């Protein structure tokens, strides 16, 4: 494994256009849920205990909302704009609960490119296997900014 290997940069603001899109399908599995709960020390029984969840309106354990947000930010970091990008604002509406083992499809679309502020706005909609919308989000992202050498920094 090379630690100092240079990674590929994502798309810069000049390379992104309104209408650029990405579709991603993600299945929520036990190993992901257990990792999330362990990393965050989140002991909410609604997320893991079937007996507890049966006493609630949900009837069975649900996926933590923040975990779904993590799937979105991960896709932004990996794909659109990609490596080097940074989320600066995140607004999300959780429309329906997401249950363990569900498969979700996330549709990302660039809805605004603001070159003055170096920010792109991405709309996200997630649907489950029954095509029911489970969340809507708007994410403002600063694409990677590539440093350029100034004239004084060039060595002959």
C-alpha positions as CSV (number, residue, x, y, z in Angstrom):
1,X,0.0,0.0,0.0
2,X,1.4,3.4,-1.0
3,X,0.4,6.1,1.5
4,X,1.8,9.1,-0.4
5,X,0.2,8.1,-3.7
6,X,-1.4,11.1,-5.4
7,X,-5.2,10.6,-5.7
8,X,-7.2,11.7,-8.7
9,X,-9.0,15.0,-8.2
10,X,-12.7,15.3,-8.7
11,X,-14.3,17.7,-11.2
12,X,-13.5,21.4,-10.7
13,X,-16.2,24.1,-10.9
14,X,-15.2,24.7,-14.5
15,X,-15.9,21.0,-15.4
16,X,-19.4,20.9,-13.8
17,X,-22.6,21.9,-15.6
18,X,-26.2,22.2,-14.5
19,X,-27.9,19.0,-15.3
20,X,-24.9,16.7,-14.5
21,X,-26.3,13.7,-12.7
22,X,-25.5,10.5,-10.9
23,X,-27.6,7.5,-9.9
24,X,-26.4,5.2,-7.2
25,X,-28.1,2.1,-5.6
26,X,-27.2,1.2,-2.1
27,X,-28.5,-1.8,0.0
28,X,-28.6,-1.3,3.8
29,X,-27.0,-4.3,5.5
30,X,-26.3,-5.3,9.1
31,X,-22.6,-4.8,8.9
32,X,-23.1,-1.1,7.8
33,X,-25.6,-0.5,10.6
34,X,-23.4,-2.1,13.3
35,X,-20.3,-0.2,12.1
36,X,-22.3,3.1,12.2
37,X,-23.7,2.4,15.7
38,X,-20.3,1.3,17.0
39,X,-18.5,4.3,15.6
40,X,-21.0,6.8,16.9
41,X,-21.8,5.0,20.2
42,X,-25.5,5.5,19.3
43,X,-27.5,3.2,21.5
44,X,-31.0,4.1,20.3
45,X,-32.9,0.8,20.5
46,X,-35.1,2.0,17.6
47,X,-32.2,1.3,15.3
48,X,-31.4,-2.3,16.3
49,X,-33.8,-3.9,18.7
50,X,-36.8,-5.6,17.1
51,X,-38.7,-6.0,20.4
52,X,-38.4,-2.3,21.1
53,X,-39.3,-1.2,17.6
54,X,-42.4,-3.3,17.6
55,X,-43.8,-1.1,20.4
56,X,-43.4,2.0,18.1
57,X,-45.2,3.3,15.1
58,X,-42.4,1.9,12.9
59,X,-43.0,-1.7,14.0
60,X,-39.4,-2.7,13.1
61,X,-35.9,-1.2,13.4
62,X,-35.2,1.8,11.1
63,X,-31.9,3.1,9.6
64,X,-30.5,6.1,11.4
65,X,-31.1,9.3,9.5
66,X,-27.5,10.5,9.8
67,X,-26.3,7.2,8.2
68,X,-28.4,8.0,5.1
69,X,-26.8,11.5,5.0
70,X,-23.4,9.7,5.1
71,X,-24.3,7.7,2.0
72,X,-25.0,11.0,0.2
73,X,-21.8,12.7,1.3
74,X,-19.8,9.7,0.4
75,X,-21.2,9.7,-3.1
76,X,-20.4,13.4,-3.4
77,X,-16.8,12.7,-2.2
78,X,-16.3,9.8,-4.6
79,X,-18.2,10.7,-7.7
80,X,-19.9,14.2,-8.1
81,X,-17.9,16.4,-7.9
82,X,-15.5,13.7,-6.5
83,X,-12.3,13.6,-4.5
84,X,-11.3,16.9,-3.0
85,X,-14.8,18.3,-2.8
86,X,-16.2,19.6,0.5
87,X,-19.9,19.8,1.6
88,X,-20.6,23.3,2.9
89,X,-24.4,23.1,3.5
90,X,-26.8,20.2,3.8
91,X,-30.6,20.3,4.0
92,X,-32.6,17.1,4.1
93,X,-36.2,16.0,4.5
94,X,-36.8,12.5,5.7
95,X,-40.1,11.6,4.1
96,X,-40.5,7.9,5.0
97,X,-38.6,5.7,7.3
98,X,-35.9,3.4,5.9
99,X,-35.9,-0.1,7.2
100,X,-33.0,-2.6,7.5
101,X,-32.2,-4.5,4.3
102,X,-33.9,-2.0,2.1
103,X,-32.3,-1.1,-1.3
104,X,-32.4,2.6,-2.1
105,X,-31.7,4.4,-5.3
106,X,-30.2,7.9,-4.9
107,X,-30.6,10.3,-7.8
108,X,-28.2,13.3,-7.8
109,X,-28.5,16.3,-10.1
110,X,-26.5,19.5,-10.2
111,X,-29.1,22.2,-10.1
112,X,-26.9,25.3,-9.8
113,X,-23.2,26.2,-10.5
114,X,-22.1,29.4,-8.8
115,X,-18.6,30.2,-10.1
116,X,-18.5,33.4,-8.0
117,X,-18.8,31.5,-4.7
118,X,-17.1,28.3,-6.0
119,X,-20.1,26.2,-5.0
120,X,-22.4,23.8,-6.8
121,X,-25.8,22.9,-5.5
122,X,-26.9,19.3,-5.9
123,X,-30.4,18.0,-5.5
124,X,-30.8,14.4,-4.2
125,X,-33.8,12.2,-4.2
126,X,-33.8,8.7,-2.7
127,X,-36.4,6.1,-3.4
128,X,-36.9,2.5,-2.1
129,X,-37.5,-0.6,-4.1
130,X,-41.2,0.2,-4.3
131,X,-40.2,3.5,-5.8
132,X,-41.6,5.5,-2.8
133,X,-39.6,8.6,-2.1
134,X,-37.9,8.3,1.3
135,X,-35.8,11.5,1.3
136,X,-35.1,14.7,-0.5
137,X,-31.9,16.7,0.0
138,X,-30.2,19.8,-1.3
139,X,-26.4,19.8,-0.8
140,X,-24.1,22.7,-1.5
141,X,-20.6,21.5,-2.3
142,X,-17.3,23.3,-2.9
143,X,-15.7,21.3,-5.8
144,X,-11.9,20.6,-5.5
145,X,-9.8,23.8,-5.9
146,X,-6.5,23.1,-7.6
147,X,-3.7,25.3,-6.4
148,X,-1.8,26.9,-9.2
149,X,1.7,28.2,-8.7
150,X,2.0,32.0,-8.8
151,X,4.8,33.6,-10.9
152,X,7.0,34.2,-7.7
153,X,6.8,30.4,-6.8
154,X,8.2,29.1,-10.1
155,X,11.7,27.9,-9.7
156,X,14.1,28.0,-12.6
